[in-house]
Amino acid sequence: MTPPILIMHGDEEKIIFEVPSNTDNTESYLVTWDFDNGWLCTCKGCLQGRHLCRHILAAEEYMKKISMGLLDDPTVFKGGLIG
């Protein structure tokens, strides 16, 4: 069973999630929603390639699931271009 997504921190500037790895159950990544700068994840793919990763998508889906209506536009990714 996959460990749950956890909210590690939340304030008026950002929300930080701990999102478990899909491939290594001993590893997890910090995913941040910054109200000024958008999404960021600590995984290699996001840090090196600046792309929208599955950890960000999982955190976004988690926010929707628990009805966190905090995003101005939940599809925005300011760390790089989508698609």
Jmol script that loads the backbone (N, CA, C; Angstrom):
load data "model"
ATOM      1  N   MET A   1       0.834  -1.179   0.000  1.00  0.00           N
ATOM      2  CA  MET A   1       0.000   0.000   0.000  1.00  0.00           C
ATOM      3  C   MET A   1       0.885   1.252   0.000  1.00  0.00           C
ATOM      4  N   THR A   2       0.518   2.230  -0.812  1.00  0.00           N
ATOM      5  CA  THR A   2       1.253   3.476  -0.917  1.00  0.00           C
ATOM      6  C   THR A   2       0.998   4.336   0.315  1.00  0.00           C
ATOM      7  N   PRO A   3       2.049   4.904   0.898  1.00  0.00           N
ATOM      8  CA  PRO A   3       1.843   5.807   2.032  1.00  0.00           C
ATOM      9  C   PRO A   3       1.014   7.019   1.606  1.00  0.00           C
ATOM     10  N   PRO A   4       0.317   7.641   2.548  1.00  0.00           N
ATOM     11  CA  PRO A   4      -0.540   8.776   2.200  1.00  0.00           C
ATOM     12  C   PRO A   4       0.257  10.043   1.913  1.00  0.00           C
ATOM     13  N   ILE A   5      -0.375  10.944   1.207  1.00  0.00           N
ATOM     14  CA  ILE A   5       0.171  12.284   1.020  1.00  0.00           C
ATOM     15  C   ILE A   5      -0.096  13.057   2.304  1.00  0.00           C
ATOM     16  N   LEU A   6       0.907  13.768   2.785  1.00  0.00           N
ATOM     17  CA  LEU A   6       0.777  14.528   4.021  1.00  0.00           C
ATOM     18  C   LEU A   6       0.965  16.014   3.752  1.00  0.00           C
ATOM     19  N   ILE A   7       0.239  16.841   4.470  1.00  0.00           N
ATOM     20  CA  ILE A   7       0.490  18.282   4.430  1.00  0.00           C
ATOM     21  C   ILE A   7       1.482  18.575   5.548  1.00  0.00           C
ATOM     22  N   MET A   8       2.672  19.046   5.177  1.00  0.00           N
ATOM     23  CA  MET A   8       3.739  19.296   6.137  1.00  0.00           C
ATOM     24  C   MET A   8       3.688  20.717   6.698  1.00  0.00           C
ATOM     25  N   HIS A   9       3.190  21.651   5.883  1.00  0.00           N
ATOM     26  CA  HIS A   9       3.173  23.055   6.282  1.00  0.00           C
ATOM     27  C   HIS A   9       2.141  23.784   5.434  1.00  0.00           C
ATOM     28  N   GLY A  10       1.510  24.755   6.015  1.00  0.00           N
ATOM     29  CA  GLY A  10       0.582  25.584   5.256  1.00  0.00           C
ATOM     30  C   GLY A  10       0.427  26.936   5.917  1.00  0.00           C
ATOM     31  N   ASP A  11       0.539  27.987   5.130  1.00  0.00           N
ATOM     32  CA  ASP A  11       0.309  29.339   5.626  1.00  0.00           C
ATOM     33  C   ASP A  11      -0.192  30.202   4.479  1.00  0.00           C
ATOM     34  N   GLU A  12      -0.186  31.510   4.654  1.00  0.00           N
ATOM     35  CA  GLU A  12      -0.723  32.403   3.629  1.00  0.00           C
ATOM     36  C   GLU A  12       0.176  32.529   2.409  1.00  0.00           C
ATOM     37  N   GLU A  13       1.387  31.959   2.462  1.00  0.00           N
ATOM     38  CA  GLU A  13       2.314  32.045   1.335  1.00  0.00           C
ATOM     39  C   GLU A  13       2.459  30.747   0.559  1.00  0.00           C
ATOM     40  N   LYS A  14       2.386  29.612   1.256  1.00  0.00           N
ATOM     41  CA  LYS A  14       2.632  28.339   0.581  1.00  0.00           C
ATOM     42  C   LYS A  14       2.050  27.168   1.352  1.00  0.00           C
ATOM     43  N   ILE A  15       1.929  26.062   0.634  1.00  0.00           N
ATOM     44  CA  ILE A  15       1.533  24.781   1.223  1.00  0.00           C
ATOM     45  C   ILE A  15       2.593  23.773   0.794  1.00  0.00           C
ATOM     46  N   ILE A  16       3.099  22.997   1.747  1.00  0.00           N
ATOM     47  CA  ILE A  16       4.111  21.990   1.448  1.00  0.00           C
ATOM     48  C   ILE A  16       3.538  20.607   1.753  1.00  0.00           C
ATOM     49  N   PHE A  17       3.602  19.734   0.750  1.00  0.00           N
ATOM     50  CA  PHE A  17       3.120  18.363   0.862  1.00  0.00           C
ATOM     51  C   PHE A  17       4.306  17.410   0.858  1.00  0.00           C
ATOM     52  N   GLU A  18       4.158  16.289   1.538  1.00  0.00           N
ATOM     53  CA  GLU A  18       5.094  15.181   1.391  1.00  0.00           C
ATOM     54  C   GLU A  18       4.368  14.137   0.552  1.00  0.00           C
ATOM     55  N   VAL A  19       4.927  13.858  -0.632  1.00  0.00           N
ATOM     56  CA  VAL A  19       4.294  12.935  -1.575  1.00  0.00           C
ATOM     57  C   VAL A  19       5.204  11.719  -1.738  1.00  0.00           C
ATOM     58  N   PRO A  20       4.690  10.519  -1.467  1.00  0.00           N
ATOM     59  CA  PRO A  20       5.511   9.316  -1.596  1.00  0.00           C
ATOM     60  C   PRO A  20       5.867   9.022  -3.054  1.00  0.00           C
ATOM     61  N   SER A  21       7.033   8.422  -3.227  1.00  0.00           N
ATOM     62  CA  SER A  21       7.465   7.976  -4.544  1.00  0.00           C
ATOM     63  C   SER A  21       6.574   6.829  -5.011  1.00  0.00           C
ATOM     64  N   ASN A  22       6.315   6.772  -6.299  1.00  0.00           N
ATOM     65  CA  ASN A  22       5.538   5.658  -6.868  1.00  0.00           C
ATOM     66  C   ASN A  22       6.395   4.416  -7.067  1.00  0.00           C
ATOM     67  N   THR A  23       7.720   4.602  -7.131  1.00  0.00           N
ATOM     68  CA  THR A  23       8.601   3.481  -7.449  1.00  0.00           C
ATOM     69  C   THR A  23       9.423   2.988  -6.262  1.00  0.00           C
ATOM     70  N   ASP A  24       9.576   3.797  -5.212  1.00  0.00           N
ATOM     71  CA  ASP A  24      10.384   3.423  -4.055  1.00  0.00           C
ATOM     72  C   ASP A  24       9.619   3.815  -2.792  1.00  0.00           C
ATOM     73  N   ASN A  25       9.093   2.818  -2.081  1.00  0.00           N
ATOM     74  CA  ASN A  25       8.247   3.131  -0.929  1.00  0.00           C
ATOM     75  C   ASN A  25       9.009   3.683   0.270  1.00  0.00           C
ATOM     76  N   THR A  26      10.333   3.773   0.166  1.00  0.00           N
ATOM     77  CA  THR A  26      11.121   4.382   1.238  1.00  0.00           C
ATOM     78  C   THR A  26      11.445   5.845   0.941  1.00  0.00           C
ATOM     79  N   GLU A  27      11.051   6.317  -0.216  1.00  0.00           N
ATOM     80  CA  GLU A  27      11.382   7.670  -0.641  1.00  0.00           C
ATOM     81  C   GLU A  27      10.120   8.521  -0.794  1.00  0.00           C
ATOM     82  N   SER A  28      10.274   9.813  -0.504  1.00  0.00           N
ATOM     83  CA  SER A  28       9.169  10.750  -0.728  1.00  0.00           C
ATOM     84  C   SER A  28       9.758  12.084  -1.157  1.00  0.00           C
ATOM     85  N   TYR A  29       8.903  12.941  -1.698  1.00  0.00           N
ATOM     86  CA  TYR A  29       9.334  14.229  -2.228  1.00  0.00           C
ATOM     87  C   TYR A  29       8.510  15.339  -1.599  1.00  0.00           C
ATOM     88  N   LEU A  30       9.126  16.499  -1.461  1.00  0.00           N
ATOM     89  CA  LEU A  30       8.398  17.665  -0.989  1.00  0.00           C
ATOM     90  C   LEU A  30       7.872  18.421  -2.191  1.00  0.00           C
ATOM     91  N   VAL A  31       6.583  18.625  -2.198  1.00  0.00           N
ATOM     92  CA  VAL A  31       5.917  19.364  -3.267  1.00  0.00           C
ATOM     93  C   VAL A  31       5.358  20.635  -2.638  1.00  0.00           C
ATOM     94  N   THR A  32       5.695  21.770  -3.229  1.00  0.00           N
ATOM     95  CA  THR A  32       5.272  23.054  -2.690  1.00  0.00           C
ATOM     96  C   THR A  32       4.346  23.770  -3.660  1.00  0.00           C
ATOM     97  N   TRP A  33       3.226  24.259  -3.130  1.00  0.00           N
ATOM     98  CA  TRP A  33       2.393  25.202  -3.872  1.00  0.00           C
ATOM     99  C   TRP A  33       2.668  26.554  -3.244  1.00  0.00           C
ATOM    100  N   ASP A  34       3.334  27.424  -4.007  1.00  0.00           N
ATOM    101  CA  ASP A  34       3.634  28.785  -3.579  1.00  0.00           C
ATOM    102  C   ASP A  34       2.635  29.702  -4.272  1.00  0.00           C
ATOM    103  N   PHE A  35       1.924  30.512  -3.514  1.00  0.00           N
ATOM    104  CA  PHE A  35       0.862  31.333  -4.074  1.00  0.00           C
ATOM    105  C   PHE A  35       1.376  32.358  -5.081  1.00  0.00           C
ATOM    106  N   ASP A  36       2.664  32.711  -5.003  1.00  0.00           N
ATOM    107  CA  ASP A  36       3.253  33.655  -5.959  1.00  0.00           C
ATOM    108  C   ASP A  36       3.940  32.967  -7.129  1.00  0.00           C
ATOM    109  N   ASN A  37       4.532  31.786  -6.883  1.00  0.00           N
ATOM    110  CA  ASN A  37       5.388  31.157  -7.891  1.00  0.00           C
ATOM    111  C   ASN A  37       4.881  29.825  -8.434  1.00  0.00           C
ATOM    112  N   GLY A  38       3.780  29.314  -7.932  1.00  0.00           N
ATOM    113  CA  GLY A  38       3.233  28.069  -8.468  1.00  0.00           C
ATOM    114  C   GLY A  38       3.842  26.830  -7.832  1.00  0.00           C
ATOM    115  N   TRP A  39       3.879  25.740  -8.586  1.00  0.00           N
ATOM    116  CA  TRP A  39       4.298  24.428  -8.097  1.00  0.00           C
ATOM    117  C   TRP A  39       5.797  24.214  -8.218  1.00  0.00           C
ATOM    118  N   LEU A  40       6.351  23.450  -7.269  1.00  0.00           N
ATOM    119  CA  LEU A  40       7.735  22.991  -7.314  1.00  0.00           C
ATOM    120  C   LEU A  40       7.808  21.658  -6.579  1.00  0.00           C
ATOM    121  N   CYS A  41       8.618  20.747  -7.104  1.00  0.00           N
ATOM    122  CA  CYS A  41       8.819  19.444  -6.472  1.00  0.00           C
ATOM    123  C   CYS A  41      10.316  19.197  -6.328  1.00  0.00           C
ATOM    124  N   THR A  42      10.693  18.432  -5.306  1.00  0.00           N
ATOM    125  CA  THR A  42      12.105  18.134  -5.075  1.00  0.00           C
ATOM    126  C   THR A  42      12.613  16.923  -5.861  1.00  0.00           C
ATOM    127  N   CYS A  43      11.784  16.337  -6.722  1.00  0.00           N
ATOM    128  CA  CYS A  43      12.259  15.193  -7.527  1.00  0.00           C
ATOM    129  C   CYS A  43      13.228  15.680  -8.609  1.00  0.00           C
ATOM    130  N   LYS A  44      14.094  14.752  -9.057  1.00  0.00           N
ATOM    131  CA  LYS A  44      15.084  15.094 -10.086  1.00  0.00           C
ATOM    132  C   LYS A  44      14.452  15.645 -11.356  1.00  0.00           C
ATOM    133  N   GLY A  45      13.378  15.011 -11.778  1.00  0.00           N
ATOM    134  CA  GLY A  45      12.725  15.422 -13.022  1.00  0.00           C
ATOM    135  C   GLY A  45      12.275  16.866 -12.981  1.00  0.00           C
ATOM    136  N   CYS A  46      11.714  17.275 -11.875  1.00  0.00           N
ATOM    137  CA  CYS A  46      11.228  18.651 -11.752  1.00  0.00           C
ATOM    138  C   CYS A  46      12.393  19.623 -11.581  1.00  0.00           C
ATOM    139  N   LEU A  47      13.365  19.258 -10.758  1.00  0.00           N
ATOM    140  CA  LEU A  47      14.489  20.158 -10.499  1.00  0.00           C
ATOM    141  C   LEU A  47      15.401  20.319 -11.713  1.00  0.00           C
ATOM    142  N   GLN A  48      15.630  19.236 -12.456  1.00  0.00           N
ATOM    143  CA  GLN A  48      16.518  19.301 -13.615  1.00  0.00           C
ATOM    144  C   GLN A  48      15.791  19.727 -14.878  1.00  0.00           C
ATOM    145  N   GLY A  49      14.615  19.158 -15.106  1.00  0.00           N
ATOM    146  CA  GLY A  49      13.911  19.417 -16.349  1.00  0.00           C
ATOM    147  C   GLY A  49      12.847  20.491 -16.255  1.00  0.00           C
ATOM    148  N   ARG A  50      12.531  20.907 -15.021  1.00  0.00           N
ATOM    149  CA  ARG A  50      11.517  21.945 -14.800  1.00  0.00           C
ATOM    150  C   ARG A  50      10.188  21.578 -15.453  1.00  0.00           C
ATOM    151  N   HIS A  51       9.839  20.297 -15.369  1.00  0.00           N
ATOM    152  CA  HIS A  51       8.564  19.867 -15.954  1.00  0.00           C
ATOM    153  C   HIS A  51       7.553  19.527 -14.862  1.00  0.00           C
ATOM    154  N   LEU A  52       6.319  19.476 -15.226  1.00  0.00           N
ATOM    155  CA  LEU A  52       5.242  19.105 -14.320  1.00  0.00           C
ATOM    156  C   LEU A  52       5.351  17.601 -14.066  1.00  0.00           C
ATOM    157  N   CYS A  53       5.628  17.220 -12.818  1.00  0.00           N
ATOM    158  CA  CYS A  53       5.846  15.805 -12.499  1.00  0.00           C
ATOM    159  C   CYS A  53       4.605  15.173 -11.880  1.00  0.00           C
ATOM    160  N   ARG A  54       4.639  13.860 -11.740  1.00  0.00           N
ATOM    161  CA  ARG A  54       3.492  13.135 -11.185  1.00  0.00           C
ATOM    162  C   ARG A  54       3.281  13.440  -9.703  1.00  0.00           C
ATOM    163  N   HIS A  55       4.336  13.885  -9.012  1.00  0.00           N
ATOM    164  CA  HIS A  55       4.193  14.239  -7.596  1.00  0.00           C
ATOM    165  C   HIS A  55       3.365  15.515  -7.443  1.00  0.00           C
ATOM    166  N   ILE A  56       3.595  16.470  -8.343  1.00  0.00           N
ATOM    167  CA  ILE A  56       2.792  17.701  -8.361  1.00  0.00           C
ATOM    168  C   ILE A  56       1.342  17.361  -8.692  1.00  0.00           C
ATOM    169  N   LEU A  57       1.156  16.508  -9.680  1.00  0.00           N
ATOM    170  CA  LEU A  57      -0.203  16.104 -10.058  1.00  0.00           C
ATOM    171  C   LEU A  57      -0.911  15.403  -8.898  1.00  0.00           C
ATOM    172  N   ALA A  58      -0.163  14.576  -8.150  1.00  0.00           N
ATOM    173  CA  ALA A  58      -0.744  13.876  -7.000  1.00  0.00           C
ATOM    174  C   ALA A  58      -1.137  14.871  -5.903  1.00  0.00           C
ATOM    175  N   ALA A  59      -0.287  15.862  -5.642  1.00  0.00           N
ATOM    176  CA  ALA A  59      -0.607  16.877  -4.630  1.00  0.00           C
ATOM    177  C   ALA A  59      -1.811  17.704  -5.060  1.00  0.00           C
ATOM    178  N   GLU A  60      -1.861  18.047  -6.332  1.00  0.00           N
ATOM    179  CA  GLU A  60      -2.996  18.811  -6.861  1.00  0.00           C
ATOM    180  C   GLU A  60      -4.296  18.009  -6.718  1.00  0.00           C
ATOM    181  N   GLU A  61      -4.239  16.728  -7.054  1.00  0.00           N
ATOM    182  CA  GLU A  61      -5.414  15.858  -6.934  1.00  0.00           C
ATOM    183  C   GLU A  61      -5.833  15.719  -5.465  1.00  0.00           C
ATOM    184  N   TYR A  62      -4.847  15.618  -4.584  1.00  0.00           N
ATOM    185  CA  TYR A  62      -5.128  15.529  -3.148  1.00  0.00           C
ATOM    186  C   TYR A  62      -5.846  16.786  -2.666  1.00  0.00           C
ATOM    187  N   MET A  63      -5.397  17.951  -3.124  1.00  0.00           N
ATOM    188  CA  MET A  63      -6.047  19.207  -2.750  1.00  0.00           C
ATOM    189  C   MET A  63      -7.514  19.197  -3.183  1.00  0.00           C
ATOM    190  N   LYS A  64      -7.766  18.717  -4.389  1.00  0.00           N
ATOM    191  CA  LYS A  64      -9.147  18.640  -4.884  1.00  0.00           C
ATOM    192  C   LYS A  64      -9.970  17.660  -4.054  1.00  0.00           C
ATOM    193  N   LYS A  65      -9.351  16.520  -3.718  1.00  0.00           N
ATOM    194  CA  LYS A  65     -10.044  15.474  -2.977  1.00  0.00           C
ATOM    195  C   LYS A  65     -10.489  15.956  -1.599  1.00  0.00           C
ATOM    196  N   ILE A  66      -9.661  16.746  -0.938  1.00  0.00           N
ATOM    197  CA  ILE A  66     -10.025  17.222   0.399  1.00  0.00           C
ATOM    198  C   ILE A  66     -10.651  18.612   0.340  1.00  0.00           C
ATOM    199  N   SER A  67     -10.992  19.033  -0.857  1.00  0.00           N
ATOM    200  CA  SER A  67     -11.715  20.294  -1.078  1.00  0.00           C
ATOM    201  C   SER A  67     -10.952  21.524  -0.591  1.00  0.00           C
ATOM    202  N   MET A  68      -9.665  21.551  -0.897  1.00  0.00           N
ATOM    203  CA  MET A  68      -8.880  22.744  -0.577  1.00  0.00           C
ATOM    204  C   MET A  68      -9.009  23.703  -1.752  1.00  0.00           C
ATOM    205  N   GLY A  69      -9.926  24.606  -1.698  1.00  0.00           N
ATOM    206  CA  GLY A  69     -10.138  25.554  -2.776  1.00  0.00           C
ATOM    207  C   GLY A  69      -9.208  26.739  -2.649  1.00  0.00           C
ATOM    208  N   LEU A  70      -7.906  26.490  -2.589  1.00  0.00           N
ATOM    209  CA  LEU A  70      -6.946  27.558  -2.317  1.00  0.00           C
ATOM    210  C   LEU A  70      -6.232  28.089  -3.557  1.00  0.00           C
ATOM    211  N   LEU A  71      -6.358  27.404  -4.658  1.00  0.00           N
ATOM    212  CA  LEU A  71      -5.609  27.817  -5.842  1.00  0.00           C
ATOM    213  C   LEU A  71      -6.416  28.761  -6.706  1.00  0.00           C
ATOM    214  N   ASP A  72      -5.771  29.800  -7.186  1.00  0.00           N
ATOM    215  CA  ASP A  72      -6.431  30.688  -8.144  1.00  0.00           C
ATOM    216  C   ASP A  72      -6.716  29.926  -9.425  1.00  0.00           C
ATOM    217  N   ASP A  73      -5.753  29.156  -9.878  1.00  0.00           N
ATOM    218  CA  ASP A  73      -5.881  28.338 -11.088  1.00  0.00           C
ATOM    219  C   ASP A  73      -5.113  27.045 -10.842  1.00  0.00           C
ATOM    220  N   PRO A  74      -5.781  25.950 -10.516  1.00  0.00           N
ATOM    221  CA  PRO A  74      -5.080  24.726 -10.163  1.00  0.00           C
ATOM    222  C   PRO A  74      -4.323  24.084 -11.313  1.00  0.00           C
ATOM    223  N   THR A  75      -4.457  24.572 -12.524  1.00  0.00           N
ATOM    224  CA  THR A  75      -3.727  23.999 -13.641  1.00  0.00           C
ATOM    225  C   THR A  75      -2.433  24.744 -13.937  1.00  0.00           C
ATOM    226  N   VAL A  76      -2.151  25.804 -13.199  1.00  0.00           N
ATOM    227  CA  VAL A  76      -0.959  26.594 -13.490  1.00  0.00           C
ATOM    228  C   VAL A  76       0.297  25.884 -12.980  1.00  0.00           C
ATOM    229  N   PHE A  77       1.343  25.989 -13.741  1.00  0.00           N
ATOM    230  CA  PHE A  77       2.646  25.472 -13.352  1.00  0.00           C
ATOM    231  C   PHE A  77       3.659  26.526 -13.763  1.00  0.00           C
ATOM    232  N   LYS A  78       4.182  27.248 -12.806  1.00  0.00           N
ATOM    233  CA  LYS A  78       5.065  28.363 -13.124  1.00  0.00           C
ATOM    234  C   LYS A  78       6.537  27.959 -13.136  1.00  0.00           C
ATOM    235  N   GLY A  79       6.829  26.674 -12.885  1.00  0.00           N
ATOM    236  CA  GLY A  79       8.205  26.222 -12.896  1.00  0.00           C
ATOM    237  C   GLY A  79       8.721  25.962 -14.298  1.00  0.00           C
ATOM    238  N   GLY A  80       7.891  25.992 -15.284  1.00  0.00           N
ATOM    239  CA  GLY A  80       8.297  25.715 -16.653  1.00  0.00           C
ATOM    240  C   GLY A  80       7.065  25.565 -17.518  1.00  0.00           C
ATOM    241  N   LEU A  81       7.276  25.213 -18.751  1.00  0.00           N
ATOM    242  CA  LEU A  81       6.161  25.077 -19.681  1.00  0.00           C
ATOM    243  C   LEU A  81       5.534  23.706 -19.570  1.00  0.00           C
ATOM    244  N   ILE A  82       4.236  23.645 -19.674  1.00  0.00           N
ATOM    245  CA  ILE A  82       3.521  22.371 -19.714  1.00  0.00           C
ATOM    246  C   ILE A  82       3.324  21.983 -21.180  1.00  0.00           C
ATOM    247  N   GLY A  83       3.590  20.704 -21.439  1.00  0.00           N
ATOM    248  CA  GLY A  83       3.346  20.196 -22.787  1.00  0.00           C
ATOM    249  C   GLY A  83       4.384  20.537 -23.695  1.00  0.00           C
TER     250      GLY A  83
END
end "model"
wireframe off; spacefill off
backbone 0.3
color backbone group
